[in-house]
Amino acid sequence: MGHRLHYVRWILDALPPAERLLLVSSSVAGAPEFAEYLGGAGAETVVLDAEDHGAAIAEALDTATARGADHLVVPDGDKAVRPLLRALVRGSLGRSRPRRPRVTVLLMRTALPGGPEAATVGMALKPALVAALRRLPGVRVHFLTDAFGVVTRRPGFPGVTPVRDPVAPPSEPIDPPRTGDRVRVGIIGVISARKNVPVLLRACVTRPEVDVVLAGRCEPDVRDALATDPAAARLRAEGRLAVDDRLLDDAEFDAALRSLDVAAVLHDNDAPSGIVAESCARGVPVLGPDRGWIATVLDATGCGVKARVDDPADVADALDRLLAERDHYVAAARKAGADLGTEDFVGVLLGDRE
């Protein structure tokens, strides 16, 4: 769902039109993002009948097999591991079945959530299920790493190789660094609890020169925080809080990110963030967490400053340090952004490269 449908578009665009078969559940086909990212993809589209996710995965495999497909790619495969394993094992026990396609699965989440997100039984079982899936013939499993390829192994998933998060450089030249007395710090994209919006608000409310920008669809808990948090009320009263709570198309996303002086990526879960790379692609430095995957990327690229995401005072201090040497961090972000692209993502998933 969401922006991940863009990943599907890159895969389809890498194939000749005659080889593009898109298998999609009815819930995804009806989403507004589907038209945004997959409209005009030139693919033959089959809307699956199954409403249950597990049943949809099994139906997708059966449909690809019946159509004689050579390769089934599951680009958001975390919830597909168990039903796909079940369907493949069941199919291997049958007789006189047509040859099934080879299968490539991409794991986009390879760590337990952090902060306000609760762990689930499925997440705890995922490493064992992935290990079993990888033993089946004709199956490959990869994990989504950061767009810079910094992290190459994930605990609990030995032998699962990385695929770099695809981030295409913007078509327009990078804007020159912003100047002026006001500083715009923002969170862009789908805005969920793990992005620690209240902490950012409380950090910035003590810095009168800082304006906060939230652009992208806000989840309900974020909306509740914006309605009840005293820091949000004060920033709004002072004209220092701008909220654009809706799905952004590509041009709007680009414009919102370019408008920032600093991108706040204060995630408290151990996972990659496409926003870090998207920011670097536009020369925007990053205010990030002091632990986890994003911290590792900040250390490797030098594109931003780290802070304790549970401490508004530390976030405010980190922001001060970043702004004091912003030209240095802008240069580092631009240098890191020069190494971005979609070739590794497409090539590995389609089997053109390892």
C-alpha positions as CSV (number, residue, x, y, z in Angstrom):
1,M,0.0,0.0,0.0
2,G,1.0,3.7,0.0
3,H,4.2,4.8,-1.5
4,R,5.4,1.2,-1.8
5,L,3.3,0.9,-5.0
6,H,6.0,3.2,-6.5
7,Y,8.4,0.3,-6.1
8,V,6.1,-1.9,-8.1
9,R,6.1,0.7,-10.9
10,W,9.9,0.6,-11.1
11,I,9.8,-3.2,-11.5
12,L,7.1,-3.1,-14.2
13,D,8.9,-0.3,-16.1
14,A,12.1,-2.5,-16.3
15,L,10.1,-5.2,-18.1
16,P,9.0,-5.3,-21.8
17,P,5.3,-4.4,-22.0
18,A,4.4,-7.9,-23.1
19,E,5.9,-9.4,-19.9
20,R,4.1,-7.2,-17.4
21,L,1.5,-9.1,-15.4
22,L,0.3,-7.3,-12.2
23,L,-1.5,-9.3,-9.6
24,V,-3.3,-7.1,-7.1
25,S,-5.8,-7.4,-4.3
26,S,-9.1,-5.6,-4.6
27,S,-8.3,-3.4,-1.6
28,V,-5.1,-2.1,-3.2
29,A,-6.7,-1.7,-6.6
30,G,-9.3,0.6,-5.1
31,A,-6.8,2.8,-3.2
32,P,-6.0,6.3,-4.4
33,E,-2.3,5.5,-4.4
34,F,-2.9,2.8,-7.0
35,A,-3.9,5.3,-9.7
36,E,-1.1,7.7,-8.6
37,Y,1.7,5.2,-8.9
38,L,0.5,2.5,-11.2
39,G,-1.9,4.3,-13.6
40,G,-0.6,4.0,-17.1
41,A,2.0,1.3,-16.2
42,G,1.0,-0.7,-19.3
43,A,0.6,-3.9,-17.4
44,E,-2.1,-6.5,-17.7
45,T,-3.8,-6.3,-14.3
46,V,-5.6,-9.1,-12.6
47,V,-7.6,-8.1,-9.5
48,L,-7.6,-11.1,-7.1
49,D,-10.9,-12.3,-5.8
50,A,-9.6,-13.2,-2.3
51,E,-10.2,-10.6,0.4
52,D,-8.1,-12.3,3.1
53,H,-4.4,-11.4,2.7
54,G,-3.2,-15.0,3.0
55,A,-5.7,-16.2,0.5
56,A,-4.7,-13.5,-1.9
57,I,-1.1,-14.6,-1.7
58,A,-2.1,-18.2,-2.5
59,E,-4.3,-17.0,-5.3
60,A,-1.5,-14.9,-6.7
61,L,0.8,-17.9,-6.9
62,D,-1.9,-20.0,-8.5
63,T,-2.7,-17.3,-11.0
64,A,1.0,-16.8,-11.9
65,T,1.4,-20.6,-12.3
66,A,-1.7,-21.0,-14.4
67,R,-0.6,-18.1,-16.7
68,G,2.8,-19.7,-17.2
69,A,4.6,-16.8,-15.6
70,D,8.4,-17.3,-15.3
71,H,8.9,-15.2,-12.2
72,L,6.7,-14.0,-9.3
73,V,8.0,-11.0,-7.4
74,V,6.5,-10.0,-4.1
75,P,8.0,-6.6,-3.4
76,D,6.3,-6.0,0.0
77,G,6.6,-9.5,1.3
78,D,6.6,-9.4,5.1
79,K,3.0,-10.6,5.5
80,A,3.4,-12.9,2.6
81,V,6.0,-15.2,4.2
82,R,3.6,-17.5,6.1
83,P,0.9,-17.9,3.4
84,L,3.5,-18.2,0.6
85,L,5.3,-20.9,2.6
86,R,2.0,-22.8,3.1
87,A,1.0,-22.5,-0.6
88,L,4.4,-23.6,-1.9
89,V,4.6,-26.6,0.4
90,R,1.0,-27.6,-0.4
91,G,1.8,-27.3,-4.1
92,S,4.9,-29.4,-3.9
93,L,2.8,-32.3,-2.4
94,G,0.4,-32.3,-5.3
95,R,0.8,-34.4,-8.5
96,S,0.7,-33.4,-12.2
97,R,0.8,-29.7,-11.3
98,P,2.1,-27.2,-13.9
99,R,5.6,-25.8,-13.3
100,R,5.3,-22.9,-10.9
101,P,7.3,-19.7,-11.4
102,R,10.5,-18.9,-9.5
103,V,9.6,-16.6,-6.6
104,T,11.4,-13.6,-5.2
105,V,10.3,-12.1,-1.9
106,L,11.4,-8.7,-0.5
107,L,11.3,-8.2,3.3
108,M,10.8,-4.6,4.1
109,R,10.8,-5.0,7.9
110,T,13.5,-7.1,9.6
111,A,13.3,-5.8,13.2
112,L,10.8,-5.7,16.0
113,P,9.1,-2.3,16.2
114,G,10.1,0.3,18.8
115,G,8.5,3.0,20.8
116,P,4.7,3.0,20.7
117,E,4.4,0.1,18.2
118,A,3.6,-3.3,19.8
119,A,5.4,-6.4,18.7
120,T,3.3,-9.3,17.3
121,V,3.6,-13.0,17.2
122,G,4.1,-12.9,13.5
123,M,7.1,-10.7,13.8
124,A,8.7,-13.0,16.4
125,L,8.1,-16.0,14.2
126,K,9.3,-14.3,11.0
127,P,13.0,-15.4,11.1
128,A,12.1,-19.1,11.4
129,L,9.5,-18.9,8.7
130,V,11.9,-17.0,6.4
131,A,14.6,-19.7,7.0
132,A,12.1,-22.4,6.0
133,L,10.9,-20.4,2.9
134,R,14.5,-20.0,1.7
135,R,15.1,-23.8,1.8
136,L,12.4,-24.3,-0.9
137,P,13.7,-24.7,-4.5
138,G,13.3,-21.7,-6.8
139,V,12.7,-19.2,-3.9
140,R,14.9,-16.2,-3.2
141,V,14.5,-13.8,-0.2
142,H,16.1,-10.4,0.1
143,F,15.7,-7.6,2.7
144,L,15.3,-3.9,2.0
145,T,18.4,-2.1,3.2
146,D,18.9,1.7,3.2
147,A,19.3,3.5,0.0
148,F,23.1,3.9,0.5
149,G,23.7,0.2,1.1
150,V,25.3,0.8,4.5
151,V,23.6,-2.1,6.3
152,T,24.4,-5.4,4.6
153,R,23.2,-8.0,7.3
154,R,20.3,-8.2,9.6
155,P,20.3,-10.1,13.0
156,G,18.1,-13.2,12.8
157,F,18.2,-13.4,9.0
158,P,21.5,-15.1,8.1
159,G,22.1,-15.5,4.4
160,V,19.3,-13.0,3.4
161,T,21.0,-10.5,1.1
162,P,20.2,-6.8,0.8
163,V,18.4,-4.8,-1.8
164,R,19.1,-1.0,-1.7
165,D,16.0,1.1,-1.2
166,P,15.3,2.7,-4.6
167,V,15.5,6.5,-4.5
168,A,15.6,8.2,-7.8
169,P,17.5,11.5,-7.9
170,P,15.1,14.4,-8.5
171,S,14.7,15.6,-12.1
172,E,15.2,19.2,-11.1
173,P,18.6,20.5,-9.9
174,I,19.2,20.7,-6.2
175,D,18.1,24.1,-4.8
176,P,20.8,26.3,-3.3
177,P,20.8,26.4,0.6
178,R,18.1,28.5,2.0
179,T,18.9,31.8,3.7
180,G,17.0,34.0,6.1
181,D,16.1,34.3,9.7
182,R,13.4,31.6,9.8
183,V,14.3,27.9,10.0
184,R,11.9,25.2,8.6
185,V,12.1,21.8,10.3
186,G,9.7,19.2,9.0
187,I,8.4,15.6,8.8
188,I,7.3,14.5,5.4
189,G,5.4,11.4,4.2
190,V,3.1,9.1,6.1
191,I,3.3,10.5,9.6
192,S,2.9,7.8,12.3
193,A,3.6,7.5,16.0
194,R,7.1,6.2,15.6
195,K,8.1,9.5,14.0
196,N,7.8,11.2,17.5
197,V,5.9,14.3,16.4
198,P,5.2,15.4,20.0
199,V,8.9,15.3,20.8
200,L,9.8,17.5,17.8
201,L,7.0,20.0,18.7
202,R,8.3,20.3,22.3
203,A,11.9,20.7,21.1
204,C,11.0,23.4,18.6
205,V,8.6,25.4,20.8
206,T,11.7,26.6,22.7
207,R,13.4,27.9,19.6
208,P,11.4,31.0,18.4
209,E,13.2,31.1,15.0
210,V,12.0,27.6,14.1
211,D,8.9,26.7,12.2
212,V,7.5,23.2,12.1
213,V,6.1,21.6,8.9
214,L,4.1,18.3,8.8
215,A,3.3,17.3,5.3
216,G,1.7,14.0,4.5
217,R,-1.1,11.7,5.7
218,C,-1.2,11.8,9.5
219,E,-2.3,8.6,11.4
220,P,-5.0,9.0,14.0
221,D,-2.7,9.1,17.0
222,V,-0.7,11.9,15.4
223,R,-3.9,13.8,14.8
224,D,-4.9,13.4,18.5
225,A,-1.5,14.7,19.6
226,L,-1.8,17.8,17.3
227,A,-5.2,18.4,18.9
228,T,-4.2,18.1,22.5
229,D,-0.5,18.8,22.9
230,P,0.2,22.2,24.5
231,A,3.3,22.6,22.3
232,A,1.2,22.2,19.2
233,A,-1.3,24.8,20.4
234,R,1.5,27.3,21.2
235,L,3.2,26.8,17.8
236,R,-0.1,27.1,16.0
237,A,-1.0,30.3,17.9
238,E,2.4,31.8,17.0
239,G,2.0,30.9,13.4
240,R,4.9,28.4,13.5
241,L,3.1,25.1,12.7
242,A,2.0,24.2,9.2
243,V,0.1,20.9,8.8
244,D,-0.9,19.5,5.4
245,D,-2.6,16.2,6.4
246,R,-3.3,14.4,3.1
247,L,-1.7,12.1,0.5
248,L,0.9,14.0,-1.4
249,D,1.6,13.2,-5.0
250,D,5.2,13.1,-6.2
251,A,5.5,16.8,-7.1
252,E,3.9,17.8,-3.8
253,F,6.3,15.6,-1.9
254,D,9.3,17.0,-3.7
255,A,8.2,20.6,-3.1
256,A,7.5,20.0,0.6
257,L,10.9,18.4,1.1
258,R,12.7,21.1,-0.8
259,S,11.1,23.8,1.3
260,L,12.8,22.5,4.5
261,D,16.1,23.5,6.1
262,V,16.1,20.3,8.2
263,A,14.3,17.0,7.8
264,A,13.3,15.5,11.1
265,V,13.5,11.7,10.9
266,L,13.2,10.9,14.6
267,H,12.2,7.2,14.2
268,D,12.5,5.0,17.3
269,N,12.4,1.7,15.4
270,D,15.3,-0.1,13.9
271,A,14.5,0.2,10.3
272,P,15.6,2.1,7.2
273,S,14.1,5.3,6.2
274,G,13.6,6.4,2.6
275,I,13.1,10.0,3.8
276,V,16.8,10.2,4.8
277,A,17.8,9.4,1.2
278,E,15.1,11.6,-0.3
279,S,16.4,14.4,1.9
280,C,20.0,13.8,0.8
281,A,18.9,13.8,-2.8
282,R,17.8,17.4,-2.3
283,G,20.6,18.6,-0.2
284,V,18.6,18.7,3.0
285,P,20.4,17.6,6.2
286,V,18.8,15.3,8.7
287,L,17.9,15.4,12.4
288,G,17.8,11.8,13.4
289,P,17.9,9.3,16.3
290,D,21.0,8.4,18.3
291,R,20.4,4.6,17.8
292,G,19.2,2.1,15.3
293,W,19.5,1.9,11.6
294,I,19.1,5.6,10.9
295,A,21.9,6.5,13.3
296,T,24.2,4.0,11.5
297,V,23.4,5.8,8.2
298,L,24.0,9.2,9.7
299,D,27.4,8.0,11.0
300,A,28.3,6.6,7.6
301,T,27.2,9.6,5.5
302,G,27.7,12.5,7.9
303,C,24.4,14.0,6.5
304,G,23.0,15.0,9.9
305,V,23.0,15.1,13.7
306,K,21.7,12.5,16.2
307,A,19.5,13.1,19.2
308,R,17.8,11.0,21.9
309,V,14.3,10.7,20.5
310,D,12.6,10.5,24.0
311,D,14.2,13.8,25.2
312,P,12.9,17.1,23.6
313,A,15.8,19.1,25.2
314,D,18.4,16.8,23.6
315,V,16.5,17.1,20.2
316,A,16.6,20.9,20.6
317,D,20.3,20.9,21.4
318,A,21.0,18.6,18.4
319,L,19.1,20.9,16.2
320,D,21.2,23.8,17.4
321,R,24.4,21.9,16.6
322,L,23.1,21.1,13.1
323,L,22.2,24.7,12.4
324,A,25.5,26.0,13.7
325,E,27.2,24.0,10.9
326,R,24.4,23.6,8.4
327,D,26.6,24.3,5.3
328,H,28.8,21.3,6.3
329,Y,25.8,19.0,6.7
330,V,24.3,20.3,3.4
331,A,27.5,19.4,1.6
332,A,27.6,15.9,3.2
333,A,23.9,15.3,2.3
334,R,24.6,16.3,-1.3
335,K,27.6,14.0,-1.5
336,A,25.6,11.1,-0.1
337,G,22.7,11.8,-2.5
338,A,25.0,11.5,-5.5
339,D,25.1,7.7,-4.9
340,L,21.4,7.1,-5.1
341,G,19.4,5.2,-7.7
342,T,17.0,2.4,-8.5
343,E,19.2,0.1,-10.5
344,D,20.2,-2.2,-7.6
345,F,16.6,-2.6,-6.5
346,V,15.3,-3.5,-9.9
347,G,18.3,-5.6,-10.9
348,V,18.4,-7.8,-7.8
349,L,14.6,-8.4,-7.6
350,L,14.4,-9.3,-11.3
351,G,17.5,-11.5,-11.1
352,D,19.8,-9.5,-13.3
353,R,22.4,-9.1,-10.6
354,E,23.1,-10.5,-7.2
